[in-house]
């Protein structure tokens, strides 16, 4: 039985006796009850990863293997989004190459993909609305030309430039009118990215709901859905009830996904979650139960993972991707724990230890002896052996 000493406050240690891995009946084909995407992270090249923030820090083979793992579980991949450090080390040039490689790989195995697009190629501190519109159009065209469908990510530049709700309407109208494939919008709250505070032109998201609903209604033939990442389940439920017919809500609520996906008997959310990159086998097995109408079985499998997800996404929430990479490393999905731009420094050693406990409590680790050895070696290097 594997044991491991984990860091605690004040440099003390606590011994963890690790449990056996969870026994999960995973599915290898996409769920039929919901549309499901996991927002996958990128694997850095450990020899080049540094705070220099260079664009050539990606280990392409390791990164694509993570995506194949998700496809093998029947999950779709949400590419080039914030889980992949988009805007936090991954620039547009690297994101475009990542998307192209992922789309090509997906075609070879029949994997499902949506790709995040934004306006992050803009260099000006104060771009005009026209420049922001054109930046969106450039990225949409690049992904659609590669055969992909896009998630129209919230734009930091637009949040700075817009002075009223109509500014958002004008930019989104132009972009959606030009799209040739179905588009998913993205409503990312300031808890994930403080630069997006007041998106859609209102400080209160409930007031903003009318603006985004108007955009989706006007473009209901193009808009496939909207990813909602506000960590406010009541608002997401209210939005679901007002959605144009045929347009879907994809939950990005990594705190409350079980109830939101299960639904209320009338409305339910689909899923586009960073958490699913960390708990892919649990998601696969849970949706297999939901597909046959076994909601309680779905809940029994997935509900215990919410406490782990909440720890992953603890404030400051933008560092959640550190935990996703850490768990992938401990589960043997990548060979090291280095991140683009030195991003792994965004979480403390005690937080990493807490993640080990939480992940072990649900049986996430496929080989506890292997995981214990990796974690012990990492903590020992930092003087905690």
C-alpha positions, 0 to 999 in steps of 0.5 A, a space after each residue: 500500500 502506497 504511503 506519502 508524506 505531504 506538506 502542511 502549514 508551517 513545514 510540517 508533514 502529514 502521512 497519506 495512505 493512498 487508496 486504490 484507484 476508482 473502478 470506472 466503466 469508461 466509454 470510448 464513444 461520445 456521449 449522446 445525452 449531452 455535448 461534452 468537451 474538456 478544455 485541455 492544457 498544453 505540455 511544456 518542453 522542460 528544457 525550454 520552459 521559462 519566464 521568458 515566455 517564448 512561443 517555442 516552449 510547447 512539447 507538441 508530442 506530449 500535448 497531442 497525446 493528452 488530446 488523444 487520451 481525452 478522445 479515447 474516453 469519448 470526450 471532445 476537446 476544447 482547444 486553445 482556450 485558457 486551460 492551455 494558458 491562452 493569454 498567459 503564455 500561449 500567444 495567437 501564433 502558438 494557439 493557431 499552430 496548436 489548433 491546426 495540429 489538434 484538428 489534423 490529429 482529430 480527423 485521423 481518429 474521429 475526435 471532436 474539437 472546438 477551438 477558442 478564438 480571441 483578439 490577442 494578436 493585437 499589440 496596441 494598448 487601445 485598439 479601436 472597435 474596428 481593429 478588434 472586429 478585424 482581429 476576431 475575423 482573422 482568427 475565425 477565418 484561420 480556424 474555419 479554413 483549417 476545418 474547425 468550429 470556434 468558441 468566440 472567447 471574450 476579448 480583453 481588448 473589447 472589454 477595455 474599448 467598449 463604452 456601452 452595450 451597443 459596442 459589443 453588439 456591433 462587434 459580435 454582429 459583424 463577426 457572427 455574420 461572417 462565420 461559416 460554421 456554428 459558433 459557441 460564444 463564451 461568457 467568462 467571468 472576472 473571477 477567471 480573468 479580472 480584465 473581463 469585468 463588466 463584459 457585455 457593458 454591465 457590471 451586473 451579469 444579470 443586467 448583461 444577460 439581455 445584451 447577450 441574449 439579443 445577440 444570440 437571438 439575432 444570430 440563432 442560425 449561427 450560434 450553436 451555444 454559449 459557454 457560461 463560466 461565471 460560477 453562478 449556477 442561479 444565473 446560468 439556470 435563469 439564462 437557460 430558461 431564456 435561450 433561443 430555441 435550439 441554442 445550448 448552454 455549455 456549463 463552464 462552472 467547475 464548482 457546480 457542474 453535476 447539478 447543472 448538467 443533470 438539469 431540472 427536468 426541463 432544461 440542462 446544460 451541456 459541458 465545456 469544462 477545464 475540470 474534465 481535463 483532470 477527471 476525464 475517466 470519471 466524466 466518461 463513466 458518468 455520461 455513460 450512465 446518463 446516456 441510459 437514463 441513470 441520473 443517479 448513477 451519473 451523480 454517484 460517479 461525478 459528484 465526489 469529484 466536485 470537491 477536487 474541482 473546487 480546490 483546483 479552481 480555488 482563488 486566484 482562479 486563473 492558476 487552476 491550470 497549474 493543478 491540471 498539469 500537476 495531476 497529469 504529471 502525477 498520473 503519468 500523462 506527462 513526464 515533468 511538472 514544468 509549464 510555459 512561462 514558469 506558470 507552475 509557480 502560481 500555486 504553493 507546495 501546500 496547495 499541491 499537497 492538498 490536491 494530492 489528498 483530494 485527488 486520492 480521495 476519489 481514486 483518481 490516481 491509476 497507479 498509487 505507487 507511481 504517484 507516491 514516488 513522483 510526488 515524494 521526489 518533487 517535494 524532496 527537491 524542495 526540501 520537504 523530504 
